[in-house]
């Protein structure tokens, strides 16, 4: 699996500076990759382009050698996509909604119904499966979105700020699920919170103002930390050092 932005330019308005300008970025083909950066860095735009929900103004999005625009329907069957805002239907129960998403991704109705229950159980929402999404909390809705990403056989998983609204216990549950997924399927997860840089992460990409400041193994990212940084703060220190270097350019 090769998922690539090839010299992509994208902007939301012609009179405003593009969010991304001739960006080339390849998602690692295995393990967990953290796309890290401050709010406004271009992470969500990058994720939406990779998910095929928006199209570049210039350049190409390529998946396994094919342009995404020429194979988008097939691609969307193989991509699990969790945007920042989970687009639920308020009249459906949690299980109905997850099953509906799985059906859209190509599962049979019966199989989608079964997988929805299993996915909700994995994110700790088995007891809420019969509740309408209108009655769920913000954190619960995030977990419904994560369940949607688990309810079909994806070849790549894209998660945009998935821990937003989760309490510490829920984050622990999510990390356990994420570890299981990344062992079998490439995962790209965007976040602005350095605390999300779990030990399980294989690769870290740091983005700011639409360009890549760092892309490499987690260890190489942490090596940028200040020599006197305490172990628990190395990720935060490395992030600060790289951002300062970028600001000085």
Helices and strands as residue ranges (DSSP letters): E 3-10, E 20-27, E 32-36, H 43-51, E 58-63, E 66-67, G 68-70, H 72-78, E 79-82, H 94-104, H 109-122, G 126-128, G 133-135, H 138-150, E 156-160, H 168-182, E 186-191, G 194-196, E 203-208, E 211-217, H 218-222, G 231-233, H 234-247
